[in-house]
Amino acid sequence: MIRQGQIILEELLQMGPMDKLANICPKCFGPPVPGKTPDEPDYILCMDGNFQHRRHLSASQELHQSRKPTTLFISPAEVQEMELSMVSSQNTLAADETLDQCTEQHTAANDTRGAATWKACDDTGIFGLACRHDQILRLINIVQSGENEERQGNQLMFGTSVFHAYVHQWSCQLQYNPRLNNGWGMSDGEGMERIWAYLSPLISSLRYSTKTHRLVALDLRSSHHNDTGKTNSVRLLLDRGKQVEEAMKTALEKLKEIEDNFGHSTVYLADQWIRQRECQLSAMETESERDMMRQVEELVELEDQLRDTQ
């Protein structure tokens, strides 16, 4: 009934996609706030998959007449349409092999590694999208699939979450760690991890529920999370503002101490950081090229040995 009321309200107000997002998080998608710089991102979002929220094949029988609407889950038809669109463009986009080395370290990116788990389940997890204020924007029900390859558009700036960044290669951290790049502010990208913790009490009970019950329960708890977040938004912004002010004060005091003791200004330190960053990235690219040349030389040597034996 709560979901039906929300849907009726959206239809009566003729809410468009951005209006619905603004209803979830007015801080991100509401009226623009003065003071935004040109190089500042329009929105900061985090995405993650959770394969603990799976449903066993031996679960309760589905009652089709009891199907109920959900507001946060994207419909399977839309998901399939996007999947087909990505597959059709797959051959025209080249993947970055250097960054794929980091991708392969995570088992969620590879369906075959979870084959034993997928075999006993029909719904194998959920995928979530949240804003920087931990408001849940969209959810997708994962069916027999892992986290597939990511495609980046030219209007997107990609970053790893702060905690997970440290399992990546240093070159990946230099390019994508929010703490080492501009534009991210104090956003840590760990919003979905906090949301998974909030949804974790549903894991065991929903593994043997019906498909509809599972989705509706997740949708209701997620919507309650969003409503609570909106209610506490002023307190959240005030607390975060105080934390930012304290961090700025501490950083400025440290920089002033360095300048007084060693004579290095903030401009000098920033320039040194940029030079060090460029030098390290260049050295890593060179090392990658050296490995490739070494492999080519080994192949040529093997060809010569094979020729000699003939």
Steps between C-alpha positions, in 0.01 A plus 500: 500500500786738580656430159168550321455833674847613391432401139164680498665813644766496227232466231282778644795739522620388155849452638774449243820299554688793658201587721497143634873517571454836673230342715756240612788743559417873482861581591636346177215544252309795643553869415866585424709634786704819437878471509546198274826520303512416125729199552288357782301182412125542459430185700712254699356148502620163624412157359551151637362147478407274791480125447392419856145604409437193286195274480516120492331296229332293772331808647126565534271464200415822320144633507470706182172661603673654802753695295558843654669809354840624612628854463879465523556185293560543128274270298656186342396627155704820542797302631487263201473791257811662649686168495426452130613857431831439680558170319442664162763766574748260660698443182545872438657577837848387602560407863801628690703186569710670767196586710345155435777353716329667796157384381609136492592514868131526593297180466174694461609609153521144370186288466689171467657529845154504659357214294463270801303766687286602201398137435291480818338842456275674249536857630867537589518846655420868462686794350460844650556866412518766771583870516773657712250542786434122514151530350409191294416615147453171313525125553532216248417137565796288384401174329779245442765762438796678658627855465580523132738735325450868555475750214593858563359796310688819426280689748579266790784528748575161651636439849548207735357508851752617759518174696513272195755716318785355703462150351561645154835557333674829580446628145127436542500683834679801354236535230182402686540530879268788607750607766770547235289685241306826479123533485394237753508709816451283808285242317647157571296289255410253775130589510385166359706313761311684775173425322586128476556500875156657546335237276695205645225391748289395199758262350413175678121539498473601132706209367192279525227754428308544177648718226242774555531492879879532471489802270221676691674448836827641366314789336308590817806491725698704245220757473485527880878558497448784250216656702715492815790652306283791381371561852854513642656681202544836677678339796714294259611807302571693819715219645688452173554874470659506846723205406613676181575823688705309757690313227570827315621666819735211582637490144564876488678487836722218374581684177581817696731298727682352198541844343633650825744215569618416147400797282286291263181679392171330412556578131842332514363188672211474251744527210722230651199270542400546134857430384527191719164372375596547133841342559351191668235452233762539226730249671217246529410539133867461407526187715199355322661572162824339619314184598342488157835546324654231720225256402550582131873434533430166667267401217760594238760296686267199511437532126876502437545188713217325316658591166835362613348165599347465156 
